[in-house]
Every structure is written in C-alpha cells, then in structure tokens.
Amino acid sequence: MSQMRAMRLHGPSQPLQLEWVSRPEPEAGQVQYRVLACGVCRTDLHVVDGELPSPRLPLVPGHEIVGEITVVGQGVGHLAPGMRIGVPWLGWTCGECEACVAGRENLCAQAQFTGYTLDGGYAEYGVADARYCFPMMAEDAQAAAPLLCAGLIGYRTWRLAGGEQNRRLGIYGFGAAAHILVQLAVACGQRVYAFTRPGDEAAQAFALRLGAVWAGDADQVPPEPLDAALLFAPVGELVPLALAQVRPGGAVVSGGIHMSDIPTFPYRLLWQERSLRSVANLTRQDGEEFLALAPTVPIRTETRAYHLEQANQALTDLREGRLTGAAVLIP
C-alpha cells in the first residue's frame, strides 16, 4: 500500500507529528483525493487544544480542503478522477433522522465531521463521502480553501441573522470568516462595522481596506445602532457587548463551534425582541449557494501559505493573532 505524509494529533494540546502513514483507500460511496490546499481554521485550534471533546485519535485535522480526485469508490457516479472538489467540515449524516429529513442535516445527532471525527486534509491524500464533496472550478486552490469553512460558516451566520435585510451589520472578530463575509456584505450594500481585540490596529486597517465603514475595539460603541451583529471570535464576553449595540428587534448570531462562557447580563439587553442564536455546522445547501455566489461578488481571499510540515506554526500564528486573512497548508 502506498505511503503518504500526514500531520497527526495524538492527544489534546500536543503538537502535531509529521508521520508517514498508509494512503487511505476509498470504500463504496467515497472518493480518494490528492490534497492541493487545506485551510487552517479556528475550529482546528479547538480540536487540537482539547476544547472539543472526543476527537478521533490519532487524527489528521483540517476541513477546508481543495483536492483533486484520484480514485472513485464503487457506486460513485457523479464524480470522476481528475475533478477538483471541496471537502468541508460536514462529512457524513445519516439521512434518515428527523433533522435530516427536515433539511437540517447540520443537526443530525450521528453526523461525522472532517478533521474531527474523520481524518482531514493536513496530509497529502484523503478520502471523503462523495455526497458531501462540492465540485469546484477554482483554479487557485490556495485562494479557494478558506471558502470551505470560513466562507460557508460566515455565509450561514449572515443568512440566519437576516442576510441582505440588515443595513447596518456588526462583525466581532475580524479573521478569516470576517474578511470573506465583509466582501459579500459590502456587495449587498450593507454598512459593516468591524470590532477587533482592543488595540489591534492591523486588523482594523484590514477591515477598512476591505470595505468596512468603521473599525474599532470590541468594547467601543459604533456611530449608529446595529441591525445585526455576527460573532466570530470565541469570546463569551462579546455577547452582552454585541447585544448592547443592536437596535430593538435586532439579532446577535454566534458563528463559532466553541465559545468561552457567556457572563450574566441584564435582561434589558435582550428585551425589546432582540434575538440571540448560534450556528451549528453547515448544510450542503449552504455550500452550493455560497460557492455559486462567491465568484459573482467576486470574493477575494487573502492567504498565507505554509508547507505541510509547518502546520504547528500556522496553528500558533492563528492562536496568537498574527494572521490577517487565512492560513493555508500546501502539501
């Protein structure tokens, strides 16, 4: 059996290890792909740092994967070798439970996730359920990789907050998801207010360059009340801060899979029909809609490339806030 290089996690808060392992072979309904690029997502940090429970171990992280199909398994009819695909976080669902039947497969209790309960893209090759792969026409794999989670989760968060109907949109945490979403929001005519960690002038300048009308510290008051606020920083203290800036009837939506505890806050911040909700994972419909929409904006990602063996450095740079845009591993 052929060998490949992979960066693998063996336990919480341990550095990833570069190892030679057997190249995975596709089972029925799966495809094997050669990894062209894999984005480094904040969810990867939550997995590696032990903030998400019970990952598959040893594990190959990574779920913002652009790959080229090399082998198709039995029963796969709509994909073929040589095709370029995107492999996202949602890797498998049962298709039979109440949530799946209702079109809410992101809430399937048996769902499996790429780079968490399934091996992901911090490797030279991978396998994926063909039903959960998105055909992609993108020529630049490095630029396209962040769309597979930062883009998709940002899009779902924006849509669940009301989408285009909001004229004044706040974004808390200006990282990979925000730098993609701000481009969509500006194209839709929305006024974007960017909130960053205090004193992060580089991120604030980045937001303004991408079209935000204002950028400041997370504890600052914007020039006008917000129709909606989207939270991409995993900091629970931001919830009451965002609620305080949202007009009556507005919404605060958290796009993260993990967040520190939310402190108690006075009911008056939620009163007047403000809403607070979370986003869980994504659906294939989200992927199909967003990946069709992105080229029409057009969305341009800003990335920093790392070699596969530099995965630990990429995670550290993300953890310590040294990135603008998104980190991408190139095998």
Secondary structure as UniProt FT lines:
FT   STRAND          3..9
FT   TURN            12..13
FT   STRAND          17..22
FT   TURN            28..29
FT   STRAND          30..40
FT   HELIX           42..48
FT   TURN            49..50
FT   STRAND          64..72
FT   TURN            74..75
FT   TURN            81..82
FT   STRAND          84..87
FT   STRAND          90..92
FT   HELIX           98..101
FT   TURN            102..103
FT   HELIX           105..107
FT   TURN            109..110
FT   STRAND          112..114
FT   TURN            115..117
FT   STRAND          125..129
FT   HELIX           130..132
FT   STRAND          134..135
FT   HELIX           141..144
FT   HELIX           145..148
FT   HELIX           150..160
FT   TURN            161..162
FT   HELIX           163..165
FT   STRAND          168..172
FT   HELIX           176..187
FT   TURN            188..189
FT   STRAND          191..196
FT   TURN            198..199
FT   HELIX           201..209
FT   TURN            210..211
FT   STRAND          214..217
FT   TURN            218..219
FT   STRAND          226..231
FT   TURN            236..237
FT   HELIX           238..245
FT   STRAND          246..254
FT   HELIX           267..269
FT   TURN            270..273
FT   STRAND          275..278
FT   HELIX           284..293
FT   HELIX           294..296
FT   TURN            297..298
FT   STRAND          303..307
FT   HELIX           308..310
FT   HELIX           311..319
FT   TURN            320..321
FT   STRAND          326..330
//
